[in-house]
C-alpha cells in the first residue's frame, strides 16, 4: 500500500498541501461548509485539506484530500484522520484540481482512492484548465477483468452522487449541490447570509404592517366612541 503513495508528495516545508489560488481555496471551503451543514446531526464528518493516514505504522502513507466525507464515525473535526482507528475510509472525496495538479489528481490519487475503496471521487476544475465541463465524477463499481471481478472507477452520469443523495452542478467557480428527494439547493454561506437578510427585511415589513393596522384600528375605535358607540360591542 505504501508504494501507491510514494509519488504523491507535497513540496511545502511542513508537508501540508496548500490551495493553489483563491478560487481553489474558496471552492474547498465552500464545499466543506455546505456538506458539513447538510450532514449535521448524522454519524458523519467532513474534513478538508487534512491528512488521511491509511497504513498503521507507516507515517508516510498519507494523502490530504481537498474535501473528504466519512460516514459511520463521530461528527466533528480532527487534526488528522487515521482510517484504522476510526474503522472507516472516506466514502466521497473531492479534489479541486488545476493544470498543475492534473497528473496527480487523475493518476496517483485516483488509483489510491480506488485501492482504498473510496466510493466516489469528484474532480472540480474551477478555472476549466483541463476539464472543459469543470466537473467530473467517478464511482467505484465491480467489473469483470481477466483475473476476475475487481473494483474500478467508472464515470458518473448526470453528476448524481448516490452516496450523498445529491445532484452536483457547476455554478461559476463553485459546485452547486441539490437534494435528490426534493430538489432543494444546499445554500452556500453567502446565499445563507443573503436569505437571512431578506427574511429580516420581510419580518420588519410585517411588523410595520401590523403596527399600522393596530394604529388604524385604534383611530377607528376612538371615532366610534366619539359617536357614542362602544367599539367592543
TIMIZA-815267 format. One line per 4 residues: number of its first residue (from 0); their letters; for each residue x, y, z of C-alpha. Coordinates in Angstrom, 3 decimals, decimal comma. Layout:
NUM	A	X:Y:Z | ...
end
This chain:
0	XXXX	0,000:0,000:0,000 | 2,833:2,409:0,753 | 4,144:2,287:-2,805 | 0,886:3,747:-4,068
4	XXXX	1,642:6,997:-2,298 | 5,356:7,146:-2,958 | 4,823:9,617:-5,792 | 2,180:11,700:-4,039
8	XXXX	4,338:14,194:-2,182 | 3,908:17,802:-1,190 | 6,635:20,426:-1,611 | 5,689:22,769:1,223
12	XXXX	8,051:22,914:4,165 | 5,900:21,059:6,667 | 4,415:18,658:4,140 | 0,970:20,230:4,318
16	XXXX	-0,642:20,808:0,903 | -1,888:24,267:0,040 | -4,615:25,561:-2,285 | -3,129:26,991:-5,470
20	XXXX	-5,314:30,093:-5,823 | -8,088:31,950:-4,063 | -10,635:30,275:-6,378 | -9,382:26,845:-5,338
24	XXXX	-9,384:27,776:-1,650 | -12,888:29,259:-1,866 | -14,196:26,143:-3,617 | -12,649:23,931:-0,927
28	XXXX	-14,023:25,940:1,996 | -17,468:26,330:0,435 | -17,756:22,620:-0,360 | -16,646:21,811:3,186
32	XXXX	-19,221:24,072:4,816 | -22,137:23,122:2,546 | -21,615:19,405:3,106 | -20,956:19,890:6,816
36	XXXX	-24,300:21,632:7,259 | -26,050:19,069:5,064 | -24,801:16,161:7,182 | -25,247:17,863:10,546
40	XXXX	-26,953:15,536:13,011 | -25,767:12,367:11,278 | -22,944:9,946:12,081 | -20,547:11,530:9,619
44	XXXX	-17,768:14,062:9,395 | -16,456:16,293:6,625 | -12,782:17,243:6,615 | -10,780:19,477:4,307
48	XXXX	-7,094:19,697:3,461 | -6,134:17,354:6,307 | -4,014:14,251:6,217 | -5,669:10,892:5,735
52	XXXX	-3,390:8,164:7,120 | -4,274:4,709:5,851 | -1,464:2,336:6,937 | -0,699:1,836:10,657
56	XXXX	2,976:2,181:11,483 | 3,792:3,863:8,163 | 3,548:7,645:8,732 | 4,488:8,392:5,112
60	XXXX	1,392:6,529:3,907 | -0,795:9,570:3,850 | -2,651:11,841:1,474 | -4,535:15,084:2,004
64	XXXX	-7,781:15,223:0,009 | -9,179:18,692:-0,524 | -12,526:17,580:0,936 | -13,468:14,141:2,250
68	XXXX	-16,750:12,823:3,617 | -16,631:9,900:6,053 | -19,776:8,091:7,197 | -20,222:5,921:10,265
72	XXXX	-17,925:7,968:12,508 | -18,348:10,569:15,223 | -19,144:14,043:13,882 | -16,706:16,888:14,367
76	XXXX	-13,251:17,941:13,282 | -9,966:16,142:13,605 | -6,337:17,203:13,383 | -5,876:14,263:11,034
80	XXXX	-7,724:11,088:10,133 | -6,415:7,565:10,712 | -8,637:5,087:8,918 | -7,644:2,056:11,019
84	XXXX	-8,532:3,869:14,262 | -11,904:5,132:13,032 | -12,778:1,940:11,163 | -13,917:3,751:8,019
88	XXXX	-12,354:5,120:4,862 | -13,820:8,229:3,209 | -16,936:7,486:1,171 | -16,628:10,565:-1,037
92	XXXX	-13,585:12,669:-1,918 | -13,394:15,961:-3,786 | -10,199:17,290:-5,327 | -10,215:20,905:-6,522
96	XXXX	-7,928:20,373:-9,448 | -5,837:22,504:-11,811 | -3,432:22,105:-14,678 | -0,615:21,869:-12,145
100	XXXX	-2,202:19,002:-10,189 | -3,840:17,250:-13,153 | -1,433:14,329:-13,394 | -1,500:13,665:-9,656
104	XXXX	-5,290:14,026:-9,358 | -6,157:11,738:-12,247 | -3,171:9,441:-11,725 | -1,716:8,591:-8,315
108	XXXX	-4,642:9,879:-6,260 | -7,262:8,235:-8,437 | -5,522:4,860:-8,165 | -5,004:5,278:-4,424
112	XXXX	-8,634:6,212:-3,715 | -9,759:3,346:-5,935 | -7,499:0,972:-3,992 | -8,705:2,259:-0,601
116	XXXX	-12,331:1,743:-1,604 | -13,462:5,386:-1,740 | -16,918:5,024:-3,274 | -16,999:8,307:-5,191
120	XXXX	-14,235:10,579:-6,436 | -15,031:14,022:-7,812 | -12,690:16,356:-9,667 | -13,625:20,032:-9,888
124	XXXX	-11,596:22,381:-12,073 | -12,891:25,887:-11,195 | -10,831:27,557:-13,930 | -11,645:24,936:-16,553
128	XXXX	-7,935:24,461:-17,225 | -8,149:20,813:-18,224 | -11,721:19,687:-17,551 | -13,836:21,516:-20,131
132	XXXX	-17,052:20,839:-18,224 | -15,215:21,691:-14,960 | -16,754:18,774:-13,012 | -16,016:15,080:-13,431
136	XXXX	-17,084:12,250:-11,153 | -16,142:8,598:-10,716 | -17,990:5,860:-8,876 | -16,462:2,608:-7,684
140	XXXX	-18,057:-0,350:-9,435 | -17,292:-4,033:-9,712 | -16,318:-5,001:-13,241 | -15,108:-8,231:-14,789
144	XXXX	-11,489:-8,479:-15,844 | -9,371:-11,409:-16,999 | -8,380:-12,264:-13,433 | -11,944:-11,959:-12,158
148	XXXX	-14,144:-9,198:-10,693 | -12,359:-6,059:-9,489 | -13,462:-2,640:-8,206 | -12,705:0,126:-10,669
152	XXXX	-13,766:3,745:-11,036 | -16,345:4,353:-13,741 | -17,557:7,795:-14,910 | -20,610:9,145:-13,093
156	XXXX	-23,526:10,012:-15,339 | -25,596:13,178:-14,867 | -23,416:14,250:-11,915 | -25,545:12,350:-9,405
160	XXXX	-23,910:11,377:-6,120 | -25,580:8,198:-4,929 | -23,678:8,218:-1,648 | -24,568:11,806:-0,785
164	XXXX	-28,010:11,680:-2,417 | -27,216:14,961:-4,137 | -27,094:16,258:-7,682 | -23,967:18,279:-8,418
168	XXXX	-23,988:21,222:-10,795 | -21,310:23,647:-11,915 | -22,247:27,170:-10,850 | -19,480:29,529:-11,887
172	XXXX	-16,437:28,884:-9,748 | -18,280:26,571:-7,322 | -20,149:23,297:-7,162 | -23,872:23,625:-6,568
176	XXXX	-25,482:20,835:-4,525 | -29,172:19,864:-4,863 | -31,077:17,294:-2,811 | -32,422:14,363:-4,791
180	XXXX	-35,506:13,972:-2,581 | -36,970:17,445:-3,053 | -34,688:19,311:-5,474 | -33,806:21,895:-2,825
184	XXXX	-30,459:23,594:-3,207 | -27,977:23,491:-0,350 | -27,174:27,158:0,125 | -23,584:28,305:0,324
188	XXXX	-22,659:30,662:3,201 | -23,074:33,800:1,048 | -26,540:32,634:-0,054 | -27,493:31,820:3,532
192	XXXX	-26,468:35,319:4,611 | -28,463:36,848:1,760 | -31,519:34,739:2,621 | -31,197:35,812:6,255
196	XXXX	-31,136:39,476:5,241 | -34,221:39,030:3,045 | -36,043:37,251:5,879 | -35,113:40,031:8,314
200	XXXX	-36,461:42,663:5,898 | -39,696:40,697:5,415 | -40,174:40,342:9,168 | -39,592:44,053:9,666
204	XXXX	-42,119:44,847:6,917 | -44,655:42,523:8,537 | -44,099:44,162:11,936 | -44,566:47,609:10,391
208	XXXX	-47,742:46,479:8,631 | -49,135:45,108:11,917 | -48,212:48,337:13,713 | -50,056:50,437:11,115
212	XXXX	-53,080:48,129:11,218 | -53,224:48,367:15,003 | -52,861:52,143:14,830 | -55,686:52,377:12,252
216	XXXX	-57,925:50,159:14,407 | -57,272:52,366:17,442 | -58,175:55,506:15,460 | -61,435:53,950:14,242
220	XXXX	-62,299:52,886:17,784 | -61,825:56,482:19,015 | -64,164:57,792:16,292 | -66,831:55,285:17,266
224	XXXX	-66,564:56,300:20,900 | -66,883:59,953:19,871 | -70,179:58,979:18,222 | -71,348:57,277:21,389
228	XXXX	-70,807:53,785:20,043 | -68,934:51,192:22,045 | -66,454:49,575:19,583 | -66,221:46,487:21,794
232	X	-69,905:45,656:21,336
end
